[in-house]
Amino acid sequence: MPPMTRTLLVAAALVGAGCNQVLGLDPVASRDGQVDDAQPVHDGGGDAPPPLGPWGTPVPIANLDTAISEEDPALTAAGDELYLTSLDTVNGAGLDVLVSRRSGPGDEWSAPQRVAALSSTANDASVRLGADGLTMYLASDRSGTTGGFDVWRSFRFSAADPWSTPTRFDTPGLNTTSSDRGASPCLGGTRFLFQSDRAGSPDLYELAGSTATPIPGASEPGITEGAPFVTADCLTLYFASTQTGGLDLYVMTRPTVEDAWSTPLAIEDLNTGGLEADPWVSPDQRTIVFSYDPTNAGAYDLYMATR
């Protein structure tokens, strides 16, 4: 991979470094050597929702903006569980999956706790949830991984049940001897958008059936594109990119799954001189949670914005 990719770090090297660095989304190295709201237009008639406006000012999420880097947010549709990635405080090395909970909308999120069933002594990151909140996809380099990272999968019967031990997601076209991660499901898990460096640099791919195809505009040579989040209908894609040198948030849309994706548009309402990555967007696309590092040092916190 290009210089932006890091080898897995020992515990001392991980202190102060977030998983975006470990997973190839750290633009700081590249500096050493963009949602403009493209959404379907509603005519305002009938019960159509009002057009999406600009994003409000992002605010840090209490208990998820600590001295330890918090990244990779993934919320359940009910909005009562927030999964994330942070440093392993149990084994002293690598990255773990954590969960924070709240009683209801507007309530404070709890201090995150390590999810033992999803975490290992290796690196476990890039969590994504199925629409029902009962399937978890994560990137891991645990034993059984064939590349730098592979996508693994876990299930639970209900939100009250524990997660199963993750197994490597052996759907054709996804995992390779390269690093594959960030598998974001859509259309009921029949399609996935994910990140892979199989062509040399971190790019975004769409998996339909057993065929993984690079996404034009989000698979540019020499540019890091990663951390994809796709809406359930597969028509709007949010992701992070170093297109302008730093790590910023972008969006692409398409009318149907058979159409081409639009040109990536920077989310100017959210992008700053810092690092923005790992977007998660609510089903109505009016709330976004993402990782933000204002200092460009690789220590991220979770921020939320609404519109």
PyMOL commands that set and color helices and strands:
alter all, ss='L'
color gray80, all
select helices_A, chain A and resi 11-14+19-22+28-32+187-189
alter helices_A, ss='H'
color red, helices_A
select strands_A, chain A and resi 59-60+71-75+81-87+95-101+113-114+124-129+135-140+150-155+167-168+180-186+191-196+203-208+211-214+225-230+236-241+248-253+265-266+275-281+287-293+301-306
alter strands_A, ss='S'
color yellow, strands_A
deselect
rebuild
show_as cartoon
